[in-house]
Amino acid sequence: MAAPEDPELSQAQTEKLLQFQDLTGLESMDQCRRTLEQHNWNIEAAVQDRLNEQEGVPSVFNPPPSRPLQVNTADHRVYSYIVSRPQPRGLLGWGYYLIMLPFRFTYYTLLDIFRFALRFIRPDPRGRVTDPVGDVVTFIRSFEEKYGQSHPVFYQGTYSQALNDAKRELRYLLVYLHGDDHQDTDEFCRSTLCTEEVITFLNTRTLFWACSTSKPEGYRVSQALRENTYPFLAMIVLKDRKMTVVGRLEGLIQPEELINQLNFIMEANQTYLMSERLEREERNQTQVLRQQQDEAYLASLRADQEKERKKKEEQEQRRQEEEKVRQSALAEERRRRTLEEEKERKSECLPPEPPVDDPESVKIVFKLPNDTRVERRFLFGQSLTVIHDFLFSLKETPEKFQIVTNFPRRVLPCLPTEEQPNPPTLKEAGLSRSEVLFVQDLTDD
């Protein structure tokens, strides 16, 4: 992908922007830039926070500085193990100790006074946590530069995230606060923390979180745990449904003694983890049971709803069929009434029947489809339509019919058509004075 053309970005920032995009897979270059700007272009911290968000852990950047840490430190039953500095031995040792005592006392007294006065002039910058993940990542990088790559696996996230993971996974969380300027820190890191047996123990038994107290994130944790001296280790575990400090180790401790003390703390608090695991298992089983009950209820509800839907569909279908039958009956009744009215009208419009002795009269016998016979006289000069109207006015006559002669067989054109709008007269149709005509039912057609 081509570098973004932005004159405000330096070459180094552009390279970090492209590197961040490759590592995170974000498509929006603006989003990549905003994320890096939030972390002061610290690419390690930005990538770590992005990965935490993808794992479902909320972003911890720019948290409220006054947010309390959710760890119970008020339990007076916390196990404490403090390693005192070795006493001087021999006359030479005590002489050196007594000579250096005034200088050491003066140095630390003046240093405390200076720090106390400096707080009134300039607030401690460690009080503002702006990049907690960056603080942890920076400490890990500086630790590796000074002590090498062989060390316990550091948790690469904030203290809050480590607490959440330890609580979720029901694991012990061991917190190490690194005092940069303490005289025992260097020996502890080289001779204890980076030994093979300690590394194996911590990697297999705990989540290990560490940070320097010179960093805002480490200072914030230091204010919460209130250590007395360095090196400082705190064991935290879920106890009575709260993350609780159950052990404190302070001072220069040897590898074997460190492992023994941690084992002692773990064994003393193992019952809390077992109890929590049982409670979680019961809660999970209860949740699964409730979920199964909910699913069964929903399945029953869906079945009832489906039955109700089908019932309504059947009722609606019956209603529609009944309505269709009713409408059909109404239509048939209207058609029948219309037909009767039309028959009456045709009957009223028929010309009178001529007398028997009229020389222009024609006697016609109609044979109906129901084998009944009807006889009537007409005039030669009348249209064949009159014959049709007469038959139509009869109740026995079908609704649709045609009039047919027998020999020769032919259909009389009684109704007007496009080719013959005016039907012929009886005389033009070739009828004689006495005829027998057949009425053929066309209703089915």
C-alpha positions in Angstrom: 0.0 0.0 0.0 1.3 3.4 -0.9 2.3 5.8 2.0 -0.4 8.3 2.9 0.3 11.7 1.4 0.1 13.9 4.5 2.7 16.8 4.8 2.1 16.8 8.5 3.5 13.3 9.0 7.3 12.7 9.3 9.0 9.9 7.5 9.3 7.9 10.8 5.6 8.5 11.6 4.6 7.3 8.2 6.6 4.1 8.6 5.0 3.5 12.0 1.6 4.1 10.5 2.1 1.5 7.7 3.7 -0.9 10.2 0.7 -0.6 12.6 -1.7 -1.1 9.7 0.1 -4.3 8.6 0.2 -5.7 12.2 -3.4 -4.9 13.1 -5.1 -5.4 9.7 -7.1 -2.1 10.0 -8.2 -0.8 6.6 -8.9 2.8 7.7 -5.7 4.8 7.6 -7.4 7.6 9.6 -8.3 5.1 12.4 -4.7 3.9 12.4 -3.4 7.4 12.8 -5.9 8.3 15.6 -4.9 5.2 17.5 -1.2 5.9 17.2 -1.7 9.6 18.2 -3.6 8.4 21.3 -0.5 6.5 22.3 2.0 9.2 21.4 3.1 7.1 18.4 4.2 4.2 20.7 3.6 1.4 18.2 4.1 -1.4 20.8 1.5 0.0 23.1 -0.9 0.7 20.3 -0.6 -2.8 18.9 -1.0 -4.4 22.4 -4.1 -2.4 23.1 -5.6 -3.2 19.7 -5.0 -7.0 20.4 -6.6 -6.7 23.8 -9.7 -5.1 22.2 -9.9 -7.9 19.7 -9.8 -10.4 22.6 -12.8 -8.7 24.2 -10.8 -6.7 26.8 -11.9 -3.0 26.8 -9.3 -0.4 26.0 -7.5 0.9 29.0 -6.0 4.0 27.6 -6.8 7.4 29.1 -8.6 5.9 32.1 -9.8 8.2 34.9 -6.8 8.8 37.2 -8.9 8.5 40.3 -10.3 5.1 39.4 -9.8 2.7 42.4 -8.1 -0.6 41.8 -10.5 -3.5 42.6 -8.2 -5.3 45.0 -8.9 -6.0 48.6 -5.7 -4.9 50.6 -7.4 -4.4 53.9 -7.4 -8.0 55.0 -5.3 -8.2 58.2 -4.7 -11.9 57.6 -2.4 -11.2 54.7 0.8 -13.3 54.9 3.9 -11.1 55.0 7.4 -12.3 54.6 10.1 -9.6 55.0 13.8 -10.3 54.4 15.9 -8.0 56.4 19.3 -6.9 55.2 22.2 -8.9 56.7 23.8 -7.4 59.7 27.5 -6.4 59.5 29.9 -9.0 60.6 33.2 -8.5 62.4 34.9 -5.3 63.5 35.6 -4.2 60.0 32.0 -4.6 58.9 30.6 -2.7 61.9 33.2 0.0 61.5 32.2 0.5 57.8 28.5 0.5 58.8 29.0 3.1 61.5 31.1 5.3 59.3 28.6 5.2 56.4 25.5 5.5 58.7 25.6 9.4 59.0 26.2 9.8 55.3 23.4 7.3 54.4 21.0 8.9 56.9 21.8 12.4 55.6 21.4 11.3 51.9 18.0 9.7 52.3 16.8 12.5 54.6 17.7 15.2 52.1 16.3 13.1 49.2 12.9 12.8 51.0 12.9 16.5 51.8 13.7 17.3 48.2 10.9 15.0 46.9 8.4 16.4 49.4 9.2 20.0 48.4 9.2 19.1 44.7 5.6 18.0 45.0 4.5 21.5 45.9 6.4 23.0 42.9 5.6 20.4 40.3 3.0 17.5 40.7 4.4 14.0 40.4 4.0 13.1 36.6 3.5 9.5 37.6 0.1 10.5 39.0 -1.3 10.8 35.5 -1.7 7.4 33.8 -2.0 8.1 30.0 -0.4 5.0 28.5 -0.6 2.0 30.9 0.2 -0.7 28.3 3.1 1.5 27.0 4.5 1.7 30.6 4.5 -2.1 30.9 5.9 -2.7 27.5 8.7 -0.1 28.1 9.6 -1.8 31.4 9.7 -5.2 29.8 12.0 -3.9 27.0 14.3 -2.2 29.5 14.4 -5.3 31.7 15.4 -7.5 28.7 18.1 -5.0 27.7 19.6 -5.1 31.1 19.0 -8.7 32.3 18.6 -10.6 29.0 15.8 -12.6 27.5 15.7 -15.4 30.1 13.1 -14.3 32.6 9.5 -15.3 33.6 6.8 -14.5 31.0 5.7 -11.0 31.8 2.0 -10.2 31.3 1.9 -7.7 28.5 -1.1 -5.7 29.6 -2.3 -3.4 32.3 -2.6 -4.3 35.9 -6.4 -4.2 35.6 -6.4 -6.5 32.7 -4.1 -8.9 34.6 -6.5 -8.9 37.5 -9.5 -9.6 35.2 -7.7 -12.5 33.5 -6.6 -14.0 36.8 -10.1 -13.7 38.1 -11.6 -15.2 35.0 -9.1 -18.1 34.8 -9.0 -18.6 38.6 -5.2 -18.3 38.7 -2.8 -16.7 41.1 -1.5 -13.3 40.1 2.0 -12.5 41.2 2.8 -8.7 41.1 6.4 -7.5 41.0 7.1 -3.8 41.6 10.5 -2.9 40.3 12.4 -0.2 42.3 15.0 1.1 39.8 17.1 2.9 42.4 17.0 0.4 45.2 20.3 -1.3 46.1 18.9 -4.8 46.1 16.9 -4.7 42.9 19.8 -5.6 40.6 20.9 -8.6 42.6 17.3 -9.8 43.0 16.7 -9.7 39.2 19.9 -11.5 38.3 20.2 -14.0 41.1 16.6 -14.8 41.9 14.0 -13.7 39.3 16.0 -14.9 36.3 17.0 -18.3 37.6 15.7 -21.3 35.8 13.8 -22.8 38.8 12.0 -19.5 39.5 11.2 -19.0 35.8 9.7 -22.5 35.5 7.7 -22.1 38.7 6.2 -18.7 37.8 5.4 -19.7 34.2 3.5 -22.8 35.3 1.8 -21.7 38.4 1.0 -18.0 38.1 0.2 -15.0 35.9 3.2 -12.7 36.4 2.8 -9.0 36.1 5.6 -6.5 36.6 6.3 -2.8 36.2 8.7 -0.2 37.4 7.5 2.3 40.0 9.1 5.0 38.0 6.3 4.5 35.4 2.8 5.9 36.0 1.2 2.5 35.8 3.7 1.0 38.2 3.4 4.0 40.5 -0.4 3.6 40.5 -0.1 0.0 41.6 2.4 0.9 44.2 0.0 3.4 45.7 -2.6 0.7 45.9 -0.4 -2.1 47.3 1.7 0.2 49.6 5.0 -1.6 49.6 7.5 -0.9 52.3 10.7 -1.8 50.5 12.1 -3.5 47.4 12.1 -6.0 45.8 8.4 -6.3 46.4 6.1 -9.2 45.4 2.4 -9.5 46.1 0.3 -12.6 45.6 -3.3 -11.9 44.6 -6.1 -14.5 44.2 -9.9 -14.5 44.1 -11.0 -14.8 47.7 -14.6 -14.4 48.9 -15.5 -13.2 45.3 -12.9 -10.4 45.5 -9.4 -10.2 44.2 -7.4 -10.1 47.4 -3.8 -9.8 48.4 -3.0 -13.0 50.3 0.8 -12.7 50.5 3.5 -10.0 50.5 7.2 -10.8 50.0 9.6 -7.9 50.6 13.3 -7.7 50.5 16.1 -9.6 48.8 14.9 -13.2 48.8 16.8 -16.2 47.5 15.3 -18.5 44.7 14.7 -21.5 46.9 13.1 -19.5 49.7 11.0 -17.5 47.1 9.6 -20.8 45.7 9.0 -22.1 49.3 7.2 -19.0 50.3 5.0 -18.9 47.2 4.1 -22.5 47.6 3.1 -21.9 51.2 0.9 -19.0 50.2 -0.7 -21.0 47.4 -1.4 -24.0 49.6 -2.9 -21.8 52.3 -5.3 -20.3 49.9 -6.0 -23.3 47.6 -9.3 -23.9 49.4 -10.6 -20.5 48.2 -9.9 -21.4 44.6 -11.4 -24.8 44.9 -14.5 -23.3 46.5 -14.8 -20.8 43.7 -14.3 -23.4 41.1 -17.1 -25.5 42.6 -19.4 -22.4 42.8 -18.6 -21.6 39.2 -19.3 -25.1 38.1 -22.6 -25.0 40.0 -23.4 -21.6 38.4 -22.5 -23.0 35.0 -24.7 -26.0 35.5 -27.5 -23.8 36.8 -27.1 -21.6 33.8 -27.0 -24.6 31.4 -30.2 -26.0 33.1 -31.9 -22.6 32.9 -30.8 -22.3 29.3 -32.2 -25.7 28.5 -35.4 -24.8 30.3 -35.6 -21.6 28.4 -35.0 -23.4 25.1 -37.7 -26.0 26.0 -40.1 -23.2 26.9 -39.3 -21.3 23.7 -39.8 -24.5 21.7 -43.1 -25.1 23.4 -44.1 -21.5 22.9 -43.1 -21.7 19.2 -45.2 -24.9 18.9 -48.2 -23.3 20.5 -47.7 -20.3 18.3 -47.5 -22.5 15.3 -50.7 -24.4 16.3 -52.4 -21.1 16.9 -51.2 -19.8 13.5 -52.4 -22.9 11.7 -55.7 -22.7 13.6 -56.2 -19.1 12.6 -55.2 -20.0 9.0 -57.8 -22.8 9.0 -60.4 -20.5 10.5 -59.6 -17.9 7.9 -59.7 -20.4 5.1 -63.1 -21.7 6.3 -64.3 -18.1 6.6 -63.1 -17.3 3.1 -64.7 -20.5 1.7 -67.9 -19.7 3.5 -67.7 -16.1 2.2 -67.0 -17.4 -1.3 -70.1 -19.8 -1.1 -72.2 -16.9 0.3 -71.1 -14.6 -2.4 -71.6 -17.3 -5.0 -75.2 -17.9 -3.7 -75.8 -14.1 -3.7 -74.5 -13.9 -7.3 -76.6 -16.8 -8.3 -79.7 -15.2 -6.6 -79.0 -11.9 -8.4 -78.6 -13.7 -11.7 -81.8 -15.7 -11.2 -83.8 -12.5 -10.3 -82.3 -10.7 -13.3 -83.2 -13.7 -15.5 -86.8 -13.7 -14.2 -87.1 -10.0 -14.7 -85.8 -10.3 -18.2 -88.2 -13.1 -19.0 -91.1 -11.0 -17.7 -90.0 -8.0 -19.7 -89.7 -10.2 -22.8 -93.1 -11.7 -22.2 -94.7 -8.2 -21.8 -93.1 -7.0 -25.0 -94.3 -10.0 -27.1 -96.9 -9.0 -29.9 -100.3 -10.6 -29.5 -100.9 -14.1 -30.9 -102.8 -13.9 -34.3 -106.2 -15.6 -34.7 -106.4 -19.1 -36.1 -108.1 -18.0 -39.3 -105.5 -15.4 -40.1 -104.1 -16.3 -43.6 -100.6 -14.8 -42.6 -100.4 -16.9 -39.4 -97.9 -19.7 -38.8 -98.6 -22.5 -36.4 -95.4 -23.6 -34.7 -95.0 -26.4 -32.2 -91.9 -26.2 -30.0 -90.4 -29.3 -28.5 -88.4 -28.3 -25.4 -85.4 -30.2 -24.0 -87.5 -31.6 -21.2 -89.7 -33.3 -23.8 -92.6 -30.9 -23.2 -94.4 -29.3 -26.1 -95.5 -25.7 -26.5 -97.7 -24.4 -29.4 -98.2 -20.8 -30.6 -99.1 -18.9 -33.7 -97.0 -16.1 -35.3 -97.2 -14.0 -38.4 -95.0 -14.6 -41.5 -93.9 -11.0 -41.4 -92.6 -11.1 -37.8 -88.8 -11.5 -37.1 -87.4 -14.7 -35.9 -86.4 -12.7 -32.8 -90.1 -12.8 -31.7 -89.9 -16.6 -31.7 -86.7 -16.4 -29.6 -88.3 -13.9 -27.2 -91.4 -16.1 -26.8 -89.3 -19.2 -25.9 -87.1 -17.1 -23.6 -90.1 -15.9 -21.6 -91.1 -19.5 -20.8 -90.1 -20.8 -17.4 -89.3 -24.3 -18.9 -86.9 -22.9 -21.4 -83.2 -23.1 -20.7 -81.3 -19.8 -20.1 -79.3 -20.3 -23.3 -80.7 -22.2 -26.3 -81.0 -22.3 -30.0 -83.9 -23.2 -32.4 -83.3 -26.0 -34.9 -85.4 -27.3 -37.7 -85.6 -31.1 -38.3 -85.6 -31.6 -42.0 -83.4 -30.2 -43.3 -81.5 -29.7 -40.0 -80.5 -26.1 -39.6 -80.2 -23.5 -36.9 -82.5 -20.5 -37.2 -80.7 -17.2 -36.9 -82.9 -15.7 -34.3 -80.4 -13.3 -32.7 -78.6 -10.4 -34.4 -74.9 -10.9 -35.3 -72.2 -8.7 -36.7 -72.8 -10.2 -40.1 -76.6 -10.1 -39.8 -77.7 -7.4 -37.4 -81.4 -7.8 -38.4 -82.6 -11.4 -38.2 -84.9 -12.6 -41.0 -88.6 -13.0 -40.8 -90.4 -16.3 -40.6 -91.2 -16.1 -44.3 -87.6 -15.3 -45.2 -86.5 -18.1 -43.0 -88.6 -20.5 -45.2 -91.0 -21.6 -42.6 -94.4 -23.0 -43.7 -97.8 -22.5 -42.1 -97.3 -25.4 -39.8 -93.9 -26.2 -38.3 -92.3 -28.3 -35.6 -89.1 -26.7 -34.2 -86.7 -28.1 -31.6 -85.2 -26.1 -28.8 -81.6 -27.2 -28.0 -80.1 -26.4 -24.6 -76.8 -24.5 -24.8 -76.4 -23.8 -21.1 -73.5 -26.2 -20.6 -71.6 -24.7 -23.5 
